[in-house]
Amino acid sequence: MSKPKVVLGVSGGIAAYKACELLRRLTESGHDVRVVPTESALHFVGAATWSALSGNPVSTEVWDSVHEVPHVRIGQHADLVIVAPATADMLAKAAHGLADDLLTNTLLTARCPVVFAPAMHTEMWEHPATQENVATLRRRGARVIEPAVGRLTGVDTGKGRFPDPAEIFEYVRRVLARGAAPQDLAGQHVVISAGGTREPLDPVRFLGNRSSGKQGYALARTAAARGARVTLLSANAALPDPAGVDVVHVGTAVQLREAVLKAAADADAVVMAAAVADFRPETYATGKIKKKDGENPAPIALVRNPDILAEISGDRPRPGQLVVGFAAETDDVLANGRAKLARKGCDLLVVNEVGERKTFGSEENEAVILGADGTETPVPYGPKEALADQIWDEVVRRLPAR
């Protein structure tokens, strides 16, 4: 089989050096990558570097190798074009159809998925002109990844940071896997909770669970690749922020409830994949609880945590909002799942069997998706992103038509 052909466009921003890591991941995973930098990008990373890492010639001009008509052929033959980093200038040129170099000509001739990974200062990203250009590109079908929040050039911090190259690679991989499939979540805002809440006992101890957050993060990555605006509420997951996803970090069940209610106000779908502690200590010890020789510890009184899934299912802030829950069971899996589906009042419930060596921390999962409409969709053992895509398939089928 031929290698997937990827065009990596690089525009002139300081984050250009980070695209080298993206290029390395693409080539090492079996992609045939042609790097097309702008002239200004070569001020940050030279042509020799791009050529050595990709194994292909590098040019910025339409006048090079004219007999091959590169300004047409490169875009025509690509399976995917990604511009990383994409500056405000590049987004403006792409939105207005300007074509004054090889990269902008390639963007006009490409009929494959096109992805932009912006990187710029916060003020430039938030400027109305940039936001209108982004909206125009998305309306035409291009995928514009939301930039990350963090340290920018110099001492500035804010939204506009180039996303983690490893996460951009995961995004690109999912877009390539979907091929010509439509962005069926485009225009939808989805909220996903992931990880496991921790309920503090004292300054050094907590009640928690084994959830790694990997299934929730897989849901976030696949939703982003399918065009959704994604808000990920991460509870103690030691995982990098997915590219193009707004991440809110929380700790306890009470904090997660507050974040869910706030984010769900304008959400089309809410997926509660986090493992939320059912109980928390009634009191918090401000100092470390000491053990005393010859004495057993005092009993720890517990109180119930809020039932976030039942609350959001019973009082939906938006008409037509879809709610998906998860049920981690150790026995009578389907029977307990059906009972929980009826009790919680959600639209879908993803039921799986868990244990010390099952599901938690694994890269794979298997489950049954139960629907309030009586449907039952088994998903065989496989990668968690495969289960995530199946969940989104069920969500898309139930979302109100726009």
Backbone torsions as a table, in degrees:
resi	resn	phi	psi	omega
1	MET	NA	142.3	178.8
2	SER	-73.0	152.1	179.1
3	LYS	-72.3	142.6	173.7
4	PRO	-59.8	134.2	-177.5
5	LYS	-95.2	119.7	-178.8
6	VAL	-119.2	132.5	171.3
7	VAL	-100.2	122.1	176.2
8	LEU	-104.1	103.6	175.3
9	GLY	-86.2	138.4	-178.7
10	VAL	-128.2	119.4	178.0
11	SER	-101.5	171.2	-166.1
12	GLY	-81.6	74.6	173.8
13	GLY	-128.4	160.9	-178.2
14	ILE	-59.7	-26.4	-179.8
15	ALA	-72.3	-0.5	-179.4
16	ALA	-56.4	-33.8	-178.1
17	TYR	-65.1	-28.2	179.0
18	LYS	-71.0	-22.7	178.4
19	ALA	-66.4	-19.8	176.3
20	CYS	-61.2	-38.9	178.0
21	GLU	-67.6	-39.8	175.9
22	LEU	-62.2	-43.1	178.7
23	LEU	-61.6	-42.7	179.7
24	ARG	-61.4	-43.8	-180.0
25	ARG	-64.6	-38.1	179.8
26	LEU	-66.9	-46.2	-177.9
27	THR	-68.8	-40.3	-178.6
28	GLU	-69.6	-20.5	178.7
29	SER	-95.1	10.7	171.2
30	GLY	96.2	18.6	178.4
31	HIS	-97.1	144.1	174.6
32	ASP	-91.5	108.4	-170.1
33	VAL	-110.5	128.5	172.5
34	ARG	-109.5	117.3	-180.0
35	VAL	-89.2	128.5	177.8
36	VAL	-124.0	94.1	179.6
37	PRO	-87.2	160.0	168.3
38	THR	-82.7	166.4	179.1
39	GLU	-60.6	-39.5	-179.4
40	SER	-69.8	-28.7	178.5
41	ALA	-62.8	-29.7	-178.8
42	LEU	-70.3	-12.1	172.8
43	HIS	-71.6	-21.7	-178.6
44	PHE	-99.6	-42.6	178.2
45	VAL	-136.3	127.7	-174.8
46	GLY	-76.5	160.5	-179.0
47	ALA	-59.5	-35.4	-178.6
48	ALA	-61.3	-37.0	178.6
49	THR	-65.7	-47.2	-180.0
50	TRP	-62.3	-41.1	-178.6
51	SER	-67.7	-42.3	-179.3
52	ALA	-65.6	-40.9	-178.4
53	LEU	-73.7	-31.7	-176.5
54	SER	-93.3	-26.5	-174.9
55	GLY	76.7	13.9	180.0
56	ASN	-128.7	155.4	177.9
57	PRO	-64.6	155.0	-177.9
58	VAL	-124.8	133.8	177.4
59	SER	-147.8	153.0	176.1
60	THR	-110.7	-12.4	-170.1
61	GLU	-110.2	147.2	175.6
62	VAL	-74.7	-11.4	-175.1
63	TRP	-88.1	-8.7	178.0
64	ASP	-82.4	140.1	179.9
65	SER	48.5	52.1	-174.1
66	VAL	-57.9	-34.0	-177.4
67	HIS	-63.2	-20.1	178.4
68	GLU	-92.0	-1.9	-177.8
69	VAL	45.8	59.0	-172.9
70	PRO	-61.7	-30.6	-176.6
71	HIS	-68.1	-15.2	176.6
72	VAL	-105.7	-47.4	-171.7
73	ARG	-65.4	-39.4	-175.3
74	ILE	-60.7	-47.1	179.5
75	GLY	-69.4	-38.1	-178.3
76	GLN	-62.9	-36.0	-173.1
77	HIS	-93.1	-2.8	-175.2
78	ALA	-79.6	145.6	170.8
79	ASP	-89.5	-21.3	177.2
80	LEU	-162.5	142.4	173.0
81	VAL	-118.6	128.1	174.3
82	ILE	-127.1	131.9	175.9
83	VAL	-105.3	112.8	-174.4
84	ALA	-148.4	112.0	0.0
85	PRO	-80.3	156.2	173.3
86	ALA	-108.3	114.7	179.0
87	THR	-78.9	169.9	175.6
88	ALA	-60.0	-37.7	178.6
89	ASP	-63.4	-43.6	-179.8
90	MET	-65.9	-41.5	177.8
91	LEU	-61.2	-39.6	179.5
92	ALA	-65.5	-45.2	179.3
93	LYS	-62.1	-43.7	-179.2
94	ALA	-64.8	-41.6	-178.6
95	ALA	-65.9	-31.7	-177.3
96	HIS	-100.0	5.1	174.8
97	GLY	70.8	23.8	177.3
98	LEU	-73.2	149.6	-176.0
99	ALA	-146.5	79.9	-177.1
100	ASP	-111.7	7.1	174.7
101	ASP	-153.7	-176.5	-174.9
102	LEU	-66.5	-38.9	-177.5
103	LEU	-66.8	-47.2	-178.7
104	THR	-67.7	-32.3	172.8
105	ASN	-65.0	-40.4	178.8
106	THR	-61.6	-40.2	179.7
107	LEU	-63.2	-34.2	-179.8
108	LEU	-74.8	-26.7	-177.8
109	THR	-94.8	-11.5	-177.7
110	ALA	-70.9	133.8	175.4
111	ARG	-118.2	13.9	177.9
112	CYS	-101.2	176.1	173.9
113	PRO	-58.3	138.0	179.1
114	VAL	-121.4	129.3	-177.1
115	VAL	-122.0	135.7	174.0
116	PHE	-116.6	131.7	175.3
117	ALA	-114.2	90.8	-174.1
118	PRO	-66.8	151.4	172.0
119	ALA	-151.8	120.9	-177.7
120	MET	-171.1	173.5	176.4
121	HIS	-68.5	154.5	-175.5
122	THR	-55.8	-44.0	-177.7
123	GLU	-62.4	-36.2	179.5
124	MET	-70.0	-41.4	179.4
125	TRP	-65.3	-39.6	-175.7
126	GLU	-83.4	-8.9	-178.9
127	HIS	-60.6	137.7	-179.3
128	PRO	-54.0	-34.7	179.7
129	ALA	-63.4	-44.6	178.6
130	THR	-64.8	-43.6	-179.2
131	GLN	-63.8	-36.9	176.1
132	GLU	-67.3	-38.6	177.4
133	ASN	-64.5	-41.4	177.3
134	VAL	-62.9	-44.9	179.1
135	ALA	-61.1	-39.6	178.4
136	THR	-63.5	-46.0	179.8
137	LEU	-62.5	-43.1	179.6
138	ARG	-66.1	-38.4	179.5
139	ARG	-62.7	-31.3	178.7
140	ARG	-82.6	-3.7	177.2
141	GLY	107.3	-5.4	177.0
142	ALA	-72.4	152.3	176.9
143	ARG	-101.5	116.6	178.1
144	VAL	-111.2	110.1	-178.1
145	ILE	-72.2	135.2	174.6
146	GLU	-65.3	132.4	177.4
147	PRO	-68.5	162.0	-179.8
148	ALA	-83.4	167.8	175.1
149	VAL	-104.9	130.5	179.4
150	GLY	166.0	-159.3	-177.5
151	ARG	-69.8	132.3	178.4
152	LEU	-108.6	-165.8	177.3
153	THR	-62.6	139.2	-179.3
154	GLY	71.8	-138.1	-176.0
155	VAL	-97.7	-0.5	-175.2
156	ASP	-73.7	148.3	176.9
157	THR	-137.0	140.9	178.2
158	GLY	162.4	-167.6	179.1
159	LYS	-80.7	131.9	-177.2
160	GLY	142.0	-4.7	-179.4
161	ARG	-71.3	141.4	176.3
162	PHE	-62.6	127.1	179.7
163	PRO	-61.3	161.5	177.7
164	ASP	-55.4	124.2	-179.4
165	PRO	-54.2	-35.1	178.4
166	ALA	-63.7	-36.8	179.6
167	GLU	-75.9	-33.5	173.9
168	ILE	-63.1	-40.7	177.4
169	PHE	-59.5	-44.0	178.8
170	GLU	-62.0	-39.7	177.6
171	TYR	-62.0	-48.6	-179.3
172	VAL	-61.4	-42.4	-179.3
173	ARG	-59.6	-40.5	-179.8
174	ARG	-71.1	-37.8	177.3
175	VAL	-63.7	-43.3	178.3
176	LEU	-63.5	-38.5	-179.4
177	ALA	-64.4	-32.8	179.7
178	ARG	-80.6	-18.0	176.7
179	GLY	58.4	-127.0	-176.7
180	ALA	-86.1	5.7	179.8
181	ALA	-59.8	140.9	-176.5
182	PRO	-68.5	157.5	173.3
183	GLN	-79.5	81.3	-170.5
184	ASP	-75.1	-3.6	173.8
185	LEU	-110.2	10.2	179.2
186	ALA	-60.4	134.8	-179.5
187	GLY	83.8	-3.7	179.9
188	GLN	-100.1	141.8	173.2
189	HIS	-104.3	120.0	-179.8
190	VAL	-117.2	140.2	178.1
191	VAL	-114.2	130.8	-176.6
192	ILE	-130.7	131.8	172.1
193	SER	-102.0	147.0	-175.8
194	ALA	-147.9	158.7	177.4
195	GLY	88.9	-160.0	-179.5
196	GLY	-135.4	135.5	179.9
197	THR	-74.2	154.4	177.5
198	ARG	-125.4	129.9	-177.3
199	GLU	-110.7	109.2	-171.9
200	PRO	-67.7	136.8	172.7
201	LEU	-93.6	-44.1	178.0
202	ASP	-152.4	-173.9	-175.7
203	PRO	-62.2	-14.2	-176.4
204	VAL	-123.1	-7.6	-175.7
205	ARG	-125.9	155.8	178.4
206	PHE	-152.9	161.3	168.0
207	LEU	-93.0	128.0	-178.0
208	GLY	-145.6	-163.2	179.4
209	ASN	-146.8	179.8	-172.4
210	ARG	-89.6	4.3	-175.1
211	SER	-64.1	130.4	179.4
212	SER	-90.1	-20.8	-176.3
213	GLY	89.6	-1.4	-173.8
214	LYS	-64.0	-36.2	179.7
215	GLN	-68.9	-41.8	177.4
216	GLY	-64.0	-39.0	177.7
217	TYR	-68.0	-36.0	174.9
218	ALA	-63.2	-38.8	176.0
219	LEU	-62.9	-40.2	179.8
220	ALA	-66.4	-44.9	-178.1
221	ARG	-65.0	-43.7	-178.6
222	THR	-69.1	-36.0	177.6
223	ALA	-64.7	-41.4	178.2
224	ALA	-62.6	-42.1	179.4
225	ALA	-66.5	-22.6	178.9
226	ARG	-94.1	8.1	170.3
227	GLY	100.3	1.2	-176.2
228	ALA	-77.2	154.9	163.6
229	ARG	-86.4	120.8	-168.3
230	VAL	-116.4	129.3	169.9
231	THR	-113.0	118.7	-178.3
232	LEU	-107.7	121.7	177.5
233	LEU	-99.9	104.0	-170.4
234	SER	-101.3	120.0	179.6
235	ALA	-105.3	97.5	171.8
236	ASN	59.7	34.4	177.0
237	ALA	-93.9	122.4	-178.7
238	ALA	-86.7	62.3	-176.6
239	LEU	-130.8	149.2	178.0
240	PRO	-68.2	148.2	179.5
241	ASP	-63.1	128.3	177.7
242	PRO	-63.4	145.6	179.0
243	ALA	-64.7	137.0	175.9
244	GLY	76.2	15.9	-176.5
245	VAL	-122.1	134.6	173.5
246	ASP	-82.6	119.4	-174.6
247	VAL	-110.3	130.6	175.2
248	VAL	-117.8	121.8	-178.0
249	HIS	-94.5	131.7	179.4
250	VAL	-131.8	168.4	-178.9
251	GLY	-118.4	-57.2	-173.1
252	THR	-100.4	172.0	177.2
253	ALA	-64.7	-38.5	179.2
254	VAL	-64.6	-42.6	177.3
255	GLN	-64.2	-39.5	179.0
256	LEU	-65.0	-40.9	178.0
257	ARG	-58.1	-46.8	-179.8
258	GLU	-60.7	-41.6	-179.3
259	ALA	-68.2	-38.8	179.5
260	VAL	-64.8	-48.1	-177.9
261	LEU	-62.3	-36.7	179.0
262	LYS	-70.2	-47.5	-176.3
263	ALA	-71.4	-30.9	-175.7
264	ALA	-75.6	-7.6	-175.1
265	ALA	-57.5	-34.1	179.4
266	ASP	-124.8	23.7	-176.5
267	ALA	-86.6	143.6	173.8
268	ASP	-84.7	-28.4	178.8
269	ALA	-147.2	142.1	176.7
270	VAL	-123.7	124.7	-179.5
271	VAL	-117.4	113.0	-177.7
272	MET	-94.4	83.7	-179.3
273	ALA	-93.1	-10.0	-179.2
274	ALA	-70.1	149.0	172.9
275	ALA	-89.6	103.9	-174.9
276	VAL	-94.4	127.8	179.0
277	ALA	-61.5	131.8	179.5
278	ASP	-72.3	-28.5	-174.7
279	PHE	-132.5	159.6	172.8
280	ARG	-139.2	156.4	178.3
281	PRO	-60.4	140.2	-179.4
282	GLU	-65.8	-34.4	179.2
283	THR	-129.6	152.0	178.8
284	TYR	-110.1	125.6	179.0
285	ALA	-82.1	119.5	-176.7
286	THR	-70.8	-20.3	174.5
287	GLY	-116.5	159.7	180.0
288	LYS	-59.2	132.5	178.6
289	ILE	-71.9	118.6	-176.0
290	LYS	-91.3	145.3	171.2
291	LYS	-88.0	145.2	-178.7
292	LYS	-119.1	132.5	-177.1
293	ASP	-56.6	130.4	176.5
294	GLY	77.3	3.7	-178.5
295	GLU	-122.2	139.2	171.6
296	ASN	-79.1	150.6	179.6
297	PRO	-67.2	153.1	177.2
298	ALA	-66.8	144.4	177.6
299	PRO	-59.3	146.8	179.0
300	ILE	-101.7	115.7	178.6
301	ALA	-78.6	135.9	-178.8
302	LEU	-114.6	149.5	173.1
303	VAL	-125.7	158.2	-177.0
304	ARG	-73.7	141.8	171.5
305	ASN	-84.9	159.9	176.4
306	PRO	-62.6	144.1	176.6
307	ASP	-89.0	91.6	-172.1
308	ILE	-66.7	-41.9	-178.6
309	LEU	-62.1	-45.9	179.6
310	ALA	-65.4	-38.8	-178.8
311	GLU	-65.4	-47.7	-177.3
312	ILE	-71.5	-29.0	177.8
313	SER	-72.9	-36.0	-175.5
314	GLY	-84.9	-22.6	-177.6
315	ASP	-135.0	75.8	-174.2
316	ARG	-78.0	127.8	-175.9
317	PRO	-73.8	-8.2	-176.7
318	ARG	-139.5	130.4	179.3
319	PRO	-59.7	137.7	178.2
320	GLY	80.6	1.9	-179.6
321	GLN	-66.1	137.0	-179.1
322	LEU	-102.1	136.1	-178.8
323	VAL	-122.3	130.7	179.8
324	VAL	-120.4	129.8	176.5
325	GLY	-113.1	168.5	175.6
326	PHE	-123.9	144.3	176.3
327	ALA	-129.0	114.5	175.9
328	ALA	-97.2	113.1	-175.0
329	GLU	-120.1	153.1	177.7
330	THR	-109.8	-16.1	177.7
331	ASP	-156.8	160.7	-177.4
332	ASP	44.6	51.3	-168.2
333	VAL	-57.0	-54.5	-175.5
334	LEU	-69.9	-40.5	179.9
335	ALA	-62.1	-45.9	178.3
336	ASN	-66.0	-35.1	179.2
337	GLY	-65.3	-45.2	179.4
338	ARG	-63.1	-39.6	178.7
339	ALA	-65.0	-40.4	-179.8
340	LYS	-68.1	-38.5	178.3
341	LEU	-58.3	-44.9	179.8
342	ALA	-68.8	-36.8	-176.8
343	ARG	-71.8	-39.8	-175.7
344	LYS	-80.5	-32.1	178.9
345	GLY	82.2	19.6	178.7
346	CYS	-84.7	171.8	-177.9
347	ASP	-84.4	-36.8	179.3
348	LEU	-135.0	146.5	174.9
349	LEU	-133.6	123.7	179.7
350	VAL	-95.2	115.0	-173.1
351	VAL	-109.4	128.5	174.0
352	ASN	-142.5	159.0	179.1
353	GLU	-90.6	131.6	-177.4
354	VAL	-123.9	165.4	178.4
355	GLY	-179.3	-176.8	-176.3
356	GLU	-59.1	-35.3	-179.0
357	ARG	-117.0	21.8	-179.1
358	LYS	-125.5	124.9	170.9
359	THR	72.6	-57.9	-174.5
360	PHE	-61.3	122.6	177.8
361	GLY	79.8	-6.3	-177.6
362	SER	-84.3	159.9	173.8
363	GLU	-87.2	-9.1	-177.9
364	GLU	-117.4	164.3	179.5
365	ASN	-160.4	159.4	168.6
366	GLU	-142.3	149.9	-172.7
367	ALA	-161.5	172.4	170.4
368	VAL	-123.9	128.5	178.6
369	ILE	-96.0	112.4	179.9
370	LEU	-96.5	135.5	178.6
371	GLY	-107.8	146.1	176.1
372	ALA	-63.5	-19.0	178.0
373	ASP	-85.3	8.7	177.0
374	GLY	94.3	-3.6	-179.6
375	THR	-73.1	156.3	179.8
376	GLU	-144.2	111.2	-174.6
377	THR	-117.3	103.5	177.1
378	PRO	-76.5	138.4	176.8
379	VAL	-118.1	115.3	-175.3
380	PRO	-67.3	165.4	-179.5
381	TYR	-58.3	128.6	-178.9
382	GLY	-179.7	-172.2	-178.7
383	PRO	-57.7	146.1	-179.5
384	LYS	-63.4	-27.2	177.9
385	GLU	-70.3	-27.8	176.1
386	ALA	-67.0	-42.5	175.4
387	LEU	-63.4	-40.7	179.2
388	ALA	-59.6	-45.5	179.3
389	ASP	-63.1	-37.6	178.9
390	GLN	-66.0	-37.7	177.1
391	ILE	-63.2	-44.6	179.3
392	TRP	-66.0	-33.1	175.2
393	ASP	-58.8	-44.1	179.8
394	GLU	-68.1	-36.6	178.0
395	VAL	-65.2	-47.3	-178.1
396	VAL	-58.3	-39.8	-179.5
397	ARG	-63.6	-22.9	-175.0
398	ARG	-105.5	-11.1	179.6
399	LEU	-69.1	143.3	177.5
400	PRO	-60.2	141.7	179.0
401	ALA	-67.0	142.7	179.1
402	ARG	-108.9	NA	NA
